[in-house]
Amino acid sequence: MNVDIECGDSIDGCQLAWQNGGVVNVGLLQAPAVAADCCPPPAREALAADAAEKLAKTLKAIADPDRLRLISMVAAHDDAEACVCDLTEPLGLSQPTVSHHLKVLVDAGILSRDKRGTWAYYRLVPGALDALAQSVVTV
């Protein structure tokens, strides 16, 4: 059976009517199946907004090649601790730039900072990289 429809009925009906010169088969205008009929429910809870914000901040902090090298250099030192004076030259960056990168990593919870006299020492936060890896795997 062919019928004319008003475009206000549905956008799909309007598009179909336009494609068929204003004539639509009523059987084609049935509502699509409800998602619950065809899709299984989620197997686990989705990432909450605050958790996503925190994870994004941490991932952004390590998404820089120089910061990844800093993490690797700190981890390679004895006790996974390094003085900022030992990190500047190998990177080939200025001291203020290295300090900025280290601050970002500290703010993200990847490194901790300990001031001793005029020098700052950086250490990997125990479990921080493992927790980050686990967060990424479970997203």
Rosetta silent file (secondary structure, phi, psi, omega in degrees, C-alpha in Angstrom):
SEQUENCE: MNVDIECGDSIDGCQLAWQNGGVVNVGLLQAPAVAADCCPPPAREALAADAAEKLAKTLKAIADPDRLRLISMVAAHDDAEACVCDLTEPLGLSQPTVSHHLKVLVDAGILSRDKRGTWAYYRLVPGALDALAQSVVTV
SCORE:     score description
SCORE:     0.000 S_00000001
   1 L     0.000  132.790  179.337    0.000    0.000    0.000 S_00000001
   2 E  -104.288  136.808  178.938    1.383    3.418   -0.934 S_00000001
   3 E  -137.634  154.616  171.481    0.677    6.535    1.148 S_00000001
   4 L   -91.418  140.683  178.589    1.788   10.121    1.179 S_00000001
   5 L  -121.345  157.026  172.779    3.351   11.246    4.453 S_00000001
   6 L   -84.496  144.645 -179.554    3.988   14.610    6.001 S_00000001
   7 L   -65.284  -19.061  179.070    7.658   15.420    6.589 S_00000001
   8 L   -72.635  -13.441 -178.415    6.848   16.086   10.226 S_00000001
   9 L   -63.552  -48.595  176.854    6.176   12.376   10.801 S_00000001
  10 L  -169.367  152.078  179.038    9.846   11.410   10.941 S_00000001
  11 H   -65.921  -37.183  178.614   13.118   12.391    9.351 S_00000001
  12 H   -64.431  -41.865  178.502   13.553    8.847    8.010 S_00000001
  13 H   -63.574  -39.462  178.755   10.099    8.964    6.444 S_00000001
  14 H   -64.610  -43.278  179.087   10.860   12.336    4.850 S_00000001
  15 H   -65.026  -41.766  179.750   14.109   11.086    3.387 S_00000001
  16 H   -65.285  -41.805  179.178   12.434    7.944    2.083 S_00000001
  17 H   -64.192  -41.184  179.163    9.568    9.932    0.612 S_00000001
  18 H   -63.562  -42.314 -179.124   11.973   12.302   -1.103 S_00000001
  19 H   -67.685  -29.115 -177.477   13.967    9.395   -2.561 S_00000001
  20 L  -104.086   19.355  177.093   10.786    7.714   -3.841 S_00000001
  21 L    69.086   30.613  176.665    9.123   10.811   -5.271 S_00000001
  22 L    90.681   -0.632 -179.291    6.721   11.300   -2.358 S_00000001
  23 L  -110.005  128.517 -176.239    5.438    7.708   -2.269 S_00000001
  24 E  -129.140  137.485  173.746    6.285    5.551    0.764 S_00000001
  25 E   -81.532  122.284 -176.046    5.544    1.941    1.568 S_00000001
  26 H   -57.463  -33.787 -179.160    3.997    1.926    5.070 S_00000001
  27 H   -63.260  -23.481 -179.693    5.837   -1.302    5.953 S_00000001
  28 H   -81.369  -10.943 -174.988    9.170    0.537    5.636 S_00000001
  29 H   -97.628   14.610  179.776    8.242    3.099    8.295 S_00000001
  30 L   -70.613  148.464 -179.509    8.153    0.737   11.269 S_00000001
  31 L   -65.098  144.720  177.818   10.175    1.750   14.314 S_00000001
  32 L   -67.444  159.276  179.724   13.600    0.124   14.672 S_00000001
  33 L   -63.849  147.304  177.823   14.068   -2.620   17.266 S_00000001
  34 L   -70.299  142.115 -176.479   14.879   -1.492   20.789 S_00000001
  35 H   -55.889  -33.944 -178.375   18.577   -1.868   21.676 S_00000001
  36 H   -64.163  -25.470 -179.582   17.733   -4.182   24.583 S_00000001
  37 H   -73.954  -24.607 -172.440   16.288   -6.683   22.110 S_00000001
  38 H  -120.124  -14.178 -174.431   19.523   -7.060   20.163 S_00000001
  39 L  -120.335  137.749  176.305   22.425   -6.075   22.402 S_00000001
  40 L   -71.468  155.376  178.370   23.660   -7.679   25.612 S_00000001
  41 L   -68.883  159.086  178.553   23.930   -5.422   28.663 S_00000001
  42 L   -56.754  142.538 -178.372   27.368   -3.990   29.528 S_00000001
  43 L   -78.127  -23.309  178.648   29.639   -6.543   31.204 S_00000001
  44 L  -151.746  170.284 -177.849   31.007   -3.957   33.642 S_00000001
  45 L   -72.344  140.254  178.370   30.486   -0.373   34.683 S_00000001
  46 L   -72.309  162.224 -179.891   31.772    2.315   32.338 S_00000001
  47 L   -64.722  127.229  179.445   34.476    4.762   33.390 S_00000001
  48 L   -71.956  158.139 -176.303   33.042    7.558   35.565 S_00000001
  49 H   -59.474  -43.976 -179.071   33.587   11.172   34.516 S_00000001
  50 H   -68.287  -36.478  177.296   35.960   11.996   37.391 S_00000001
  51 H   -67.941  -38.361  178.232   38.005    8.835   36.810 S_00000001
  52 H   -65.328  -39.208  178.479   38.195    9.620   33.087 S_00000001
  53 H   -62.677  -45.588 -179.852   39.396   13.148   33.871 S_00000001
  54 H   -65.563  -44.004  179.155   42.140   11.848   36.157 S_00000001
  55 H   -63.400  -41.869  179.141   43.227    9.158   33.693 S_00000001
  56 H   -62.456  -40.302  178.420   43.318   11.668   30.827 S_00000001
  57 H   -62.305  -43.447 -179.566   45.500   14.021   32.885 S_00000001
  58 H   -67.937  -43.764  179.133   47.961   11.225   33.648 S_00000001
  59 H   -64.034  -37.847  177.439   48.036    9.968   30.062 S_00000001
  60 H   -63.562  -37.401 -179.147   48.576   13.512   28.815 S_00000001
  61 H   -64.454  -36.783 -177.322   51.501   13.874   31.229 S_00000001
  62 H   -94.761   -1.116 -176.887   53.288   10.815   29.859 S_00000001
  63 L   -81.418   17.967  179.327   52.350   11.429   26.217 S_00000001
  64 L  -113.896  131.314 -177.708   55.474   13.511   25.671 S_00000001
  65 H   -58.776  -38.267  179.293   58.682   11.822   24.439 S_00000001
  66 H   -67.728  -36.769  178.316   60.897   13.869   26.768 S_00000001
  67 H   -69.535  -37.900  175.786   58.732   12.973   29.770 S_00000001
  68 H   -63.056  -39.217  177.438   58.838    9.302   28.847 S_00000001
  69 H   -65.728  -39.565  177.766   62.618    9.540   28.676 S_00000001
  70 H   -61.284  -44.445  177.909   62.680   11.241   32.085 S_00000001
  71 H   -58.850  -45.801 -179.624   60.618    8.422   33.589 S_00000001
  72 H   -63.952  -40.647 -179.181   62.987    5.896   32.036 S_00000001
  73 H   -67.652  -41.634  177.743   66.069    7.775   33.241 S_00000001
  74 H   -63.859  -44.512 -179.336   64.778    8.044   36.809 S_00000001
  75 H   -63.145  -29.809 -177.689   63.835    4.346   36.800 S_00000001
  76 H   -77.467  -18.184  179.135   67.324    3.432   35.554 S_00000001
  77 L   -75.106  159.354  175.511   69.071    5.129   38.502 S_00000001
  78 H   -56.265  136.634 -179.874   69.845    3.312   41.737 S_00000001
  79 H    59.883   17.947 -179.707   66.731    3.091   43.915 S_00000001
  80 H    52.632   43.683  179.969   64.776    4.645   41.006 S_00000001
  81 E  -137.471  136.741 -178.892   65.824    8.106   42.214 S_00000001
  82 E  -142.868  146.208  175.151   67.721   10.798   40.315 S_00000001
  83 E   -80.121  144.350  178.440   68.925   14.343   40.904 S_00000001
  84 H   -58.422  -29.257  179.777   67.669   16.940   38.457 S_00000001
  85 H   -65.483  -23.923  179.249   71.329   17.763   37.794 S_00000001
  86 H   -89.685   -7.148 -175.273   71.757   14.262   36.319 S_00000001
  87 H  -102.591  -20.967 -173.236   68.722   14.542   34.052 S_00000001
  88 H   -70.784  -53.120 -175.339   69.311   17.815   32.230 S_00000001
  89 H   -62.236  -46.154 -178.918   72.367   17.038   30.091 S_00000001
  90 H   -60.579  -29.324  179.638   71.259   13.632   28.707 S_00000001
  91 H   -78.513  -24.921 -176.728   68.007   15.125   27.431 S_00000001
  92 L    73.742   23.817  178.586   69.702   18.025   25.681 S_00000001
  93 L  -114.333  161.441  178.141   67.103   20.436   27.046 S_00000001
  94 L   -70.176  157.251 -179.112   67.543   23.509   29.212 S_00000001
  95 H   -59.164  -43.248  178.148   67.248   23.127   32.982 S_00000001
  96 H   -61.652  -35.188  178.999   63.986   25.135   33.169 S_00000001
  97 H   -68.375  -43.417  177.648   62.417   22.903   30.488 S_00000001
  98 H   -62.024  -43.951  178.901   63.486   19.735   32.294 S_00000001
  99 H   -60.917  -39.210  177.577   62.140   21.151   35.567 S_00000001
 100 H   -61.955  -48.199  179.867   58.817   21.913   33.886 S_00000001
 101 H   -60.554  -41.143  178.777   58.536   18.355   32.555 S_00000001
 102 H   -64.309  -39.228  178.196   59.397   16.951   35.978 S_00000001
 103 H   -62.302  -41.691  178.319   56.755   19.161   37.620 S_00000001
 104 H   -61.383  -42.233  179.304   54.123   17.846   35.219 S_00000001
 105 H   -67.709  -35.027  175.788   55.102   14.270   36.088 S_00000001
 106 H   -67.282  -45.677  179.964   54.971   15.062   39.819 S_00000001
 107 H   -61.745  -30.120  179.753   51.541   16.697   39.445 S_00000001
 108 L   -83.001   -6.229  177.925   50.322   13.598   37.586 S_00000001
 109 L    84.935   13.962  179.849   51.458   11.333   40.429 S_00000001
 110 L   -87.235  -40.867  179.126   54.138    9.504   38.437 S_00000001
 111 E  -118.358  155.818  170.066   57.158   10.998   40.232 S_00000001
 112 E  -115.745  157.043 -175.790   57.703   12.382   43.720 S_00000001
 113 E  -122.294  136.803  177.475   60.073   15.249   44.519 S_00000001
 114 E  -132.140  117.919 -179.201   62.427   15.625   47.464 S_00000001
 115 E   -86.833  125.199  178.040   64.369   18.875   47.924 S_00000001
 116 E  -130.142  104.108 -176.811   67.853   18.400   49.421 S_00000001
 117 L    65.762 -124.951 -179.336   69.830   21.594   49.729 S_00000001
 118 L   -92.059   -6.957 -176.382   69.898   23.263   46.325 S_00000001
 119 E  -107.406  150.393  174.851   69.037   20.123   44.367 S_00000001
 120 E  -108.537  135.668  178.452   65.762   18.338   43.805 S_00000001
 121 E  -111.991  137.061 -177.372   65.667   14.550   43.663 S_00000001
 122 E  -116.440  140.459 -177.822   62.954   12.695   41.797 S_00000001
 123 E  -135.900  145.497  173.367   61.740    9.187   42.483 S_00000001
 124 E   -65.644  135.161  174.508   59.139    6.984   40.841 S_00000001
 125 L   -72.789  122.822 -177.763   55.999    6.784   42.947 S_00000001
 126 L   -55.366  126.761  177.165   55.733    3.097   43.907 S_00000001
 127 L    81.532   -5.918 -175.626   53.001    1.398   41.899 S_00000001
 128 H   -64.106  -44.770 -179.427   52.077    4.500   39.885 S_00000001
 129 H   -70.305  -36.858  176.712   53.038    3.060   36.508 S_00000001
 130 H   -63.803  -42.745  178.972   51.462   -0.305   37.337 S_00000001
 131 H   -64.651  -39.330  178.222   48.226    1.424   38.360 S_00000001
 132 H   -64.002  -45.687  178.294   48.278    3.484   35.168 S_00000001
 133 H   -59.668  -42.386  179.441   48.797    0.368   33.046 S_00000001
 134 H   -65.504  -37.982  178.022   45.916   -1.377   34.838 S_00000001
 135 H   -63.228  -41.112 -179.127   43.652    1.636   34.290 S_00000001
 136 H   -67.599  -39.526 -178.891   44.377    1.621   30.578 S_00000001
 137 H   -66.121  -33.633 -175.526   43.752   -2.120   30.295 S_00000001
 138 L   -93.864    4.102 -179.495   40.373   -1.887   32.015 S_00000001
 139 L   -69.811    0.000    0.000   39.027    1.132   30.109 S_00000001
